[in-house]
Amino acid sequence: MCTPQNTPGAINGGLRKEMGTDVKEQTKSVNGFINFVAVADIDDISEKIKLNGGEIMQPKMAVPTIGFLAYCLDTEGNMFGLIQPEM
């Protein structure tokens, strides 16, 4: 269950199913949680990530009533997420 956006002091989260052995070796470093960064334009940030040596693991996907999500790897192989909240 997620807390409504803009709730002071709230920390939201979720669970994801392990992706299995067909995912790149880098994702094995995921240790139970993924940090998400809220962005205004997920497409713009995704392009900047690629231009700076990062990788998009799961392209932008719509999540009804939430917005858009994407999963990425930084240049050291750490997975993180992007969220473009629904406005």
N, C-alpha and C positions, 0 to 999 in steps of 0.2 A: 504494500500500500504506500503510495507516495503522498507526501504532504503537499498542500497547495503551494504554488509558486509564491514567492515573496513573503513566506512565513518566517519571521525573525527567528534565527537560531536553528532552523530546521536543516536536517541532513537527509537527503533522499537517497535511495539506493534500489537495487534490484538484484536478482539472481539470474545467471545465464547457464544454460546447459553446456557442459564441456564439449568442445567442437570435435574431438576425436583425432585420430592419427593422420587424417588427410590434410590437416592444417599445418602451416609452416612450423619448423622447429622453434622459431622465436616465441611463439605463443605458449610454449611450455613453461615460460617464466612467470606466467600469470599466477599469482598466489592468493586467489580468493576474492579479489576486488579489482575494479578498474576505475580510475579517476576520470571524471568527465569535466570538460571545459565548456561553458555556455558561450556561444558565439552568435553574432548577428546574421552572418551569411556563411553557412556550412560549405557551400560550393567554393567560395573565395578562399576560405581557410584550407580546404582540402587541396586546392591548387598550390598554395604557399607551402604546405607540408611536403608535397611532391617535389617542388622546386628546390627545397632545402634538404633533400636527401631522406625524408621520411617516406612512409608507405601507407597506402590506404588498404586496410585488410577487409573491411566491409563498407562498400560505398553507401552513400546517403540512403536511408530508408525511412519511410513515413511511419510514425507511431500515432494512431488516432488520439486526439485530445491532448497530446504531449508536444508534438513537433516532429523534428527530424533528428536521427541519430546516425553516427558513423563511427567505426572503430579504426584506429590507426596505430602505426608503430613509429617511434622516434628513431633517431639515427643509432641509438644504442640497443634497439630491439625491445624497448618497453612499450607495452600496449597501453593506449589511452583512448578515451572516447570524446567525441564532439556531440553537443546537443544544440540545436537551434530551436528554442522554445516557440511554441505556437503563440502568435500575437493576437 
